[in-house]
Amino acid sequence: MGKAVLLVALIALVIYALLRLWEKRSAARLPRRPQHPQVPRPRRVIAPDDDADFLRDLERKRRREKRGEQPKGQQSDPDA
């Protein structure tokens, strides 16, 4: 009985060692990704209300309309 348990343990140990070797070899064959320093990605604007420039321009337009000014580049239309 003791010899059978020892034999099963020995077989399990051999199988474990073979699987570890096989795993290391297959991992060594895989191409590795080049190690580049982390380059920060540009912040992605999801919606107009997340864009600081859009909000700033919107506020300028609102102030101009409140004061009754015309936006730059536009002239008043006398026919309108």
Backbone torsions as a table, in degrees:
resi	resn	phi	psi	omega
1	MET	NA	-44.1	-179.7
2	GLY	-66.1	-35.8	178.8
3	LYS	-67.3	-35.4	-179.7
4	ALA	-66.3	-42.0	179.2
5	VAL	-65.6	-42.0	178.5
6	LEU	-63.7	-39.5	179.2
7	LEU	-65.9	-43.9	178.7
8	VAL	-63.2	-42.2	179.0
9	ALA	-64.1	-39.2	179.2
10	LEU	-66.3	-42.7	178.4
11	ILE	-63.4	-42.8	178.9
12	ALA	-62.2	-40.5	179.8
13	LEU	-65.4	-40.2	178.8
14	VAL	-66.8	-43.4	178.9
15	ILE	-62.5	-42.7	178.6
16	TYR	-60.1	-45.9	-179.1
17	ALA	-64.0	-41.3	178.9
18	LEU	-65.2	-40.1	178.7
19	LEU	-65.8	-39.1	177.6
20	ARG	-63.2	-43.3	178.3
21	LEU	-63.1	-43.6	179.8
22	TRP	-62.6	-40.9	179.0
23	GLU	-64.3	-42.6	-179.9
24	LYS	-65.7	-40.3	-179.8
25	ARG	-68.3	-41.0	179.8
26	SER	-68.7	-32.6	177.6
27	ALA	-70.7	-31.9	179.9
28	ALA	-70.6	-27.0	-178.8
29	ARG	-80.4	-21.4	-178.2
30	LEU	-68.2	137.5	177.5
31	PRO	-69.1	135.9	179.8
32	ARG	-91.6	145.3	175.1
33	ARG	-74.3	140.4	178.7
34	PRO	-63.2	141.9	-179.2
35	GLN	-87.6	100.2	177.2
36	HIS	-107.7	147.2	175.4
37	PRO	-63.2	147.8	-179.2
38	GLN	-63.1	116.8	177.1
39	VAL	-95.2	122.7	-178.9
40	PRO	-65.2	134.3	178.3
41	ARG	-78.1	147.7	176.3
42	PRO	-65.9	144.1	-178.5
43	ARG	-65.2	128.9	-177.2
44	ARG	-88.5	125.8	177.1
45	VAL	-83.6	122.0	-176.1
46	ILE	-92.2	-40.9	-178.2
47	ALA	-142.4	160.6	-179.3
48	PRO	-57.1	-32.5	-178.6
49	ASP	-74.7	-4.0	173.5
50	ASP	-95.5	-9.6	-176.3
51	ASP	-91.3	115.2	-176.9
52	ALA	-63.2	-38.8	179.8
53	ASP	-65.1	-40.8	178.6
54	PHE	-62.0	-45.6	-179.0
55	LEU	-65.3	-39.0	179.1
56	ARG	-63.5	-44.3	179.3
57	ASP	-65.6	-38.3	178.5
58	LEU	-62.4	-42.0	179.0
59	GLU	-65.8	-40.0	177.3
60	ARG	-62.2	-44.3	179.0
61	LYS	-62.1	-40.1	-180.0
62	ARG	-64.0	-41.6	179.3
63	ARG	-66.2	-40.5	178.8
64	ARG	-62.4	-44.6	179.3
65	GLU	-62.4	-36.5	179.9
66	LYS	-65.9	-37.5	179.3
67	ARG	-84.2	-11.9	179.6
68	GLY	84.0	20.4	179.2
69	GLU	-87.3	158.3	174.6
70	GLN	-90.7	140.2	174.7
71	PRO	-62.4	151.3	179.8
72	LYS	-59.1	141.2	176.6
73	GLY	87.1	-7.8	178.4
74	GLN	-115.1	138.8	176.6
75	GLN	-113.9	153.1	-179.8
76	SER	-69.1	141.1	-178.9
77	ASP	-94.6	113.9	-178.2
78	PRO	-69.1	-21.4	-179.2
79	ASP	-81.1	-15.3	-174.7
80	ALA	-84.3	NA	NA
